[in-house]
Amino acid sequence: MRILVAEPIAPEGLARLRAAHDVDESPGLSPDELRAVVGDYDALIVRSQVQVDANVLATGTRLQVVGRAGVGVDNVDLEAATRAGITVVNAPTGNTIAAAEHTLALLTALARRIAPADASVRRGEWKRAQFQGVELRGRTLGIVGLGKIGMAIADRVRGLEMVVVGVDPYVTSEQAALHGVELVDLDTLLARSDAVTVHVPLTRATRGLIGSAAIAKLRPGAFILNVARGGIVDEAAVAEALRSGHLGGAGFDVFEAEPPVGSPLLDAPNTVLTPHLGASTAEAQVAVAEEVADQVLDVLAGRSARYAVNAPLLGPEAARAIGPYLPLAEILGRFFAQFARGGVKTLTLEVAGEPAEHDMAPVTAAVLRGLLETVTTERVNLVNAGLLAKARGITVVERKTPNAGSFSALVTVSGDVDGRHVTVGGTVANGEPRLVRLNDYRLDMAPADVMLITHHRDRPGTIGRIGGTLGAADVNISAMHLARSAPREDALMILALDDDVPDAVARAILDHEGLIDLWTIRLGGDR
């Protein structure tokens, strides 16, 4: 078979590929040149610059697999690849240590003011008093996102005698404690941290996660680090806080636009800026090349790839039977994650009715994909679903039953979170997902990209006041469902909205008399 390597990868990866197949290295191809030649190859390997769009995939009629030598797959059209039956693989673990060490390099550079001190010496100066730093020992590092990289950082800063707090809704306290991390909520993390580092993927939910409001909660003189994805931290807000003196420093390896032409960080004080070097070590480049090469070889040999980014295609019979339930399962996982607001130790998935006659693995993978999508850069699939859940301390219990009650099929996700039992259930009607259960409340509602849920006392005027607050904020309601335990007792209202709910509006609703709790569920996303 023939493999086209369109961007440079380490020789060790090339050697593995050449031992089994014919390999052509053609870096620097223009989009037109790539489309002209890709049809002659069974596999394509890229890094981050080559765009593997629908047109490239359409002309790659022989392609079985696209390998991305790195973590993110923003430059590969996953939907088009899946439609074409092309497996996409990446290398999510090869750069873990490199990214963790680079984060610590930025942290220590800020603490000891390495960059400005170096520049001063090169100018012929010797101003030692001007560059007094701070010790990291005894200070608190806040880690947002406790995946592989976040945990690797936690393991290493313990050697610096730092206190580590972390936030990750899908990691249990016990799992975090194994790495010396105290699990807290985001507001607590911000209030306690002397330095904050982010290690979550960029999604609609995490874009601008660290903005002006979050920065205001940080201790004066705190540091902010971003070695994850540009856009998670608001660059303008950080620059403003640096100039005002509220922040003591910022270390950025990734930017909203790369290169960061015009970024306000470029002329902000007390910064250390690097050109996306998180994975740029000799060891990481070898590991990434070998990892992606091994998976490409697996796919070409007819084996499952450990880090397949798009789910393997189902056989014809399974596709007809459970295919319609996979979008529902992913929605339920995403809904559960946001409604639960915490880590679940045991997640129970029950499939009832017609799909219970088939293998549950694709449904389980879809649920976990929705559950974990905002906290892992790895695309959850049939191969890695169980491993990713286990890594976050989640035990998945699968149950099948032929009895779906009044439904032809029913998918239910449940688990205990912080002493509360959370249940979300759904079905498929006329080919479309429907939400039919939320805890002990029954409903029948199509999921929407944005949904507002209120738990309130069943009192006259409550619904009108909530609707009035949304209307005043120009947030349009497209559908509503109301469920209650008994007249004038607790009630649950689910609103499908055409617009997102600003945080200020949600807080205003929560302040209404009779409101017990409120959730904004965002089912739409970037991924």
N, C-alpha and C positions, 0 to 999 in steps of 0.2 A: 504494500500500500504506500501511498505518497502523502507526505506531511509537509505543509508550507509553514515556515516560521517567519512571520512578517515583522517581528521586532526582536532585537537581540535578547537572548537568554544565556545563562551561564553554560560553559562547555560541558559540564557534568550532565546537565539535562539533555543536551544535544547528543551526547554519547549514548545515553540510554535509548533515545529514539532511533538513532542510526543502527543500533545493534539489532533492531527488529524490522525497520522499514526504511524506505528511501526518503531522505530529508533534503529540502531545498531551503536555504536561508535567503530571504529577499527583503531586507529592511528598507524602508524609505519608499515603498510603492505608493503612488498616488491612488486616490479612490478609483479612478478609471482603470488604472493598471491592475489593481487588486481584483476588480470585477472581471477583467479580461482573462486572468489566469486561474482564479480560484476554482473554476469548474473542473480542473484537472486533478484536484486533491481530495483526499479522504478525511484529512484533518487540517485545522488551521490553528496556529498558536500566535497570540498577540499579548501585548502588555496593556498600557493604558492609552496610547495615542491613536492606534488604528481603530477606526469606527467600523464595527461589524454590524451594519444596519440591514434592513429588510432586503435591500437591493443586492447587497453582497451575498446574503444567504440564499436569495432566489437564484443567483447565478452559480452558486456552489452546489450544483445538483448531485455531486458525489459525496458531499460532506456528511460525515457521521458525527463529528465532535469538533467543538471549538474550545480551545484551552486558553484561559486567561491567567497569565503568569503573575498573580497578585490576588488581592482580596476583592476589591470592588469590581462589579461587572456593568458599570454605567455605560460603557462603550459597546455593549453587546445587546442587541434587540432580543430579549428573552422570549417574548411572545411569538415573534416570527420564527425563532429557532425551534420552539416547541411545536408550532404548527407544522414545521417542515420535518419534524422527527429528528432534529439535531440536538444531541446532548451538549450542554455547556458545563464545563468544569472550571473551578478556580483553585487557588492555593491559599487557603485562609490561615494556615498555622505556621507557614515557613518564616514569616516576619515577626512573630510574636515577641521574641527576645529582643530583636532589633528595635522594635517600636517602644518596648518597655524601657530599654536602656537610653533611647533618645529622649524619652520623656524625662528621665532622671537627669540627663545631661542638661536639658533646658532648665530644670528646677535648680540644680546646683549652680549653673551659670548666672541665674537671676539672684540667688542667695548671696553669692560672692562677687557679683557685679563684674564678671569676667570680661564681657564684651567692651564696656566703656573703659575698663582699666587697661585692657590690651591696646585699645586705640590711643589712650593717653600716653602710654609708654612709647608707642611708635611715633608720636608727635614730639618725642624728646622730653616729656614731662616726668616728674616723679612725685605725684600728689597722693601719697598714701592715705592721708586722712580723708580724702574726698571719696574714697571707694571702700569705706567700712561696710562689711556685709553682716549677715546674720547666720547663726548656726541653725541647722535643721533639726538637731537632736531636741526632742521634747515638743516640737511643733506638730501641728495636726495637718495631715494631708487628706483631702476629700476626693474620693474617686467616684465619678459618675459613670456607671457601667462596669459591672464586675464579670465581664467575659474573660477570655484567655489573657488578653493584654492587661486588663484591669487587675486581675489576680496576680499576674507576673510582677506588676509594679508593687502591689501590696507585699508580696514575698520579699522583694528587694529593699523596700524602705524600712522594713522591720530591722534590717541590719544597720540602718542609720539612726535607730532608736526613735523613729517618728511614731506618733499616734495615727492610726488609720481609721477613718470612717468612710462608709460607702453607701451608695444608693443604687438599688437594682430591684425592681418589683418582682422579679422572677428568680431571685436567689434567696434561699432561706437563711435565717440567722445562724443556724448550725453550719451551713456550707460556708458562709462568710467567715465565721469564727475559725475555721480550719486554716484560713490564710491571715489570721490576726486582724480581721476587719470587723468593726462594730457597725451593724446595719442600722441606718437611720433614714428618715425621710429627707427630701431635698432641702426644705427650709432649715432643718436642724443641721444638715451638712454645711450649708452656706454660713450659718451663724457661728459654727465651731471651727471652720477651716482657716488655716494660715495660707494654704495653697489648694487650688482646685484643678483637677485634671479630668477631661472628658474622654470617654472611650465607648461611645455609642454610635450606631450608624446614623446617617443623615436621612431622616424621613420628615413627613409633614409634622409629626408630633415633636420631633427633636430640633427642627429648624429654629434658630433663635432661642434655644433652651436657656442659654446663659446670656441674658440681655440686661437692660438697665435695671429692671426690678430685681433680678437675681443679684446683680453686682452690688446694689444698694444694701443687701443683707449681709455681704461679706465684711469681715473685720477690716478696719483701715490698715493699709499696707499689705494686704493679701496679694498673692500671685495667682494668675490664671494661665493654664497650659492647654493647648489644643494640638494633639498629634493624631487626631481621628479623621474628621472631615470638615472642610471649610463650610461655614454657614451654621454650625451648631452653636458657635459663640459669635455674638454680634460684634463685629470688628469696630464699628463706629462707637458703640457703647463702651467698649474697652478703652479705646483711644481717649474718649472724653474723661473716663474715670482715671486714666493715667495722668492726664494733664491737670486734673483737679487735685491729684495727690491721694485720692481715695484708694486706688490700687497701687501697690508697691512695684509691680512689674508684670510682664506678660511674655510668655514664650509660645510662639506660633510656628508650626511646621506646615500647616495647611491653611488655605485661604478660600474665600468665596469665589474669587477669580484667580486663576494661576496662569502666568505669573501675576502677582497682586498689584498691577499698575493702578495707581490712584488710591490704593487702600489707605485709610486714615492711620493705620498702624505704622506706615513707613516713616512718618515724622513724629510719631508719639514718643515720649521719653520712656526710658527703662524697659526696653523691649529686646528680646533676642529672637530673630526671625531667620528661619532656615527654609530652603527650597524643596519641601516635601521629601525629606531625607529619612523618614521613619523606617523605611525598609532598606535603606541604602547601606548595608554592610556586605562584605564579601560572603560571609556565612549565610546571611539571609537570601542573597541572590542565588546561591547554590541550592539552598533548601527549597526555595520557591520553584526553581527550574526543575529540580528532581521531582517535586510533588506534582507539578502539572504534567510532566512527562509521563510519570507512572499512571496517572489517571487517563491520559489520552491513550496510552497503550492498553489499559483495561477496557476502554470502550471499543477500541478497534478489534480487540480479541473477543468481544461479546460479553464481557464481564461488567458488573455494576461498578461505577466510580464512587469512591467514598465521599467526595465533595461535589457531586453533581448539583449544579445550581438550579436547573429546571427539573421538575419531577420526571422520572422515567415515564414514558408513555404506557398506558394500560393496554392490555390485549382487548380485542373487539368485544368479547362477552363482558369482561369486567367494566369496560368503558360504558357500555350501554346500561349496566346495572348500577354502578356506583358513581360514574362520571358526574351525573347531575348533582350529587351530594357533596362533591369536593369543594365547590365554591361556598356552599352552606357551612361546611365544617370549618373552613378558614375564617369565615365571618364569625362563627360562634367562638373560636379561639381568640380572635381579636376583641370581641365583645367581652368575653370572660375576663381577659387581662385588664381591661379598663374598668369594668364594673367591680372586680374584686379588690383592686388597689393594693395588692400585696402578693408575696410569694406563696405559692401553694406547694405543699409537700407531696400530696397524693392527688393526682388528677384522674378522675373517673370518666371514661368515655363509654357511653352506652348507645349502641345502634340497634334499633328495633324495626321489625317489619321486613320489607323486601330486600334492602341491602344487607341485612344480617346473614343472608345466605352466602355471602362472598367474603373474601379476605378483608379484614379491617385495616390493614397496614396503610393503604392510601388515605383513608379517612383520618386515621391517627396522625399521619404526617401533615395533613392539611390543617388539623386543629392546632398542632404544635407550631406550624408555620405562622398562623395568625397570632398565637400566644406570645411567641418569642421574637416577632419581626422587628420590634423597636429596640431590642437589646442585643442583637447578634448580627454581625456582618455576614454570617453564613446563611445561605438559602436552605431552609429546612426541606428535606426530601425523604423518600422512602429509605434511603441508605443511612442517613445520619440522624434521623428524628430521635431515635432512642438514645443515641450517644449524647446529643445536645441536651435532652431533657435530664439525663443522668448527671451531666456535668453541672447542672444548676440545681441538683438535689431534688429533682422531680421524679416521683414514681408514677408511671402511667398504668392504670388498671383498665383493661378493655372488657366490655361485656356485650354479649349479643343475645337478643331474644326475638322470637318470631312475632310476639304480641306488641303491636304499636297502638293499642287502644282504638280510638276513632280515626287514627291516621293510617295511611298505607305505609308510611315510614316515619321514623322519628329519630333524631340525633340529639343526645343530651350530654352536656359537659358540666361536671360538678366537682367541688372540692372545698375543703375547709381552709379559710384564710383568716388569720388573726382571731380565731374563735368564732367566726361566722361561717355558715354553710352557704355557698354560692352555687346556684344552678341556672344554666341557660340552655334552652331547648329550641329546636327548630325543625322544620320540614321543608319539603319542596312541593309547591302547588302550581300546576300549569307551567312547569319548567322554571319557576322562580322561587328563590329562598323566602321563607316566612319565619318570623320569630313567633313561637307559640307558648313559651314558658320563661318566666323570670322569677327565680326563687319559687315561692308558693303561689304566685300570681299567674293566671292563664291569660293569654292574649292571642291575637292573630294580626300580625303587622309585617309589612314588607320592611326590611332594613334599609336605612338611608345612610348617606355618607356622614351626616351629622345628626345625632340624636341627643335630646336633652331628657334626662330622667329625674323626676322629683319624687321624693318620699315625704309625704306631708299629712297633716291632720285633715280629715274629710270635713271641711267647713265651707259654708256658702261664701262665694266670692274669691276663693283661693285661685281657682283656675283662671278667672278673669284678670286677677292682678298679675299673675305670671305672664299671661298673654299680652297684657298691657305693657309690661316691662320689655318684653321681646319686641313688640311693635314699636315702642319708642326708640329702640336701638336699630330699627329697620331690619330685624331678623324675621324672615317669613316662615310661618308654620305650614307644612304641606300635609301632615297627617297627625292624628292624635289617638291615643288609646288610654283609657282610664280603667284601673282595676282597684278594688278596695276589699278589705277584709270584712267589714261590716259597716252599715250606715253610721257616719260621724266618727268612725275609727280611723285607722291608718289607711292611706291610699297611695297608689303608685301611678304616676302619669308619665307616659312615654310620648315625646313629641318628635316627629321627623321634621327636620328643618332644611330650608334651602340654603341657609347661610351658616357660617361658623359663629360660635358664641364667644364674644370677647370675654376675657377673664373678669373684667369689671362688671359686665352684665350678669355673669353667673354669680358673682359675689352679692350683687344687689338682690337677685332672686332668693339666694340663700338667707338673706336678712329678713325676708318676708315673715310675718307672723304665721306660725303653724308649720313652717318648713323644718323637716328633720334632717334631710340630706339631699344632695344633688350631685349628679354625674353628667359630664359631657362626654358622650361616646363618639369617637371619630373613626368610622369604618373605612372611609376613603383614605388613600395614602399614596406615597411616591413609589412604593415597591409593588 
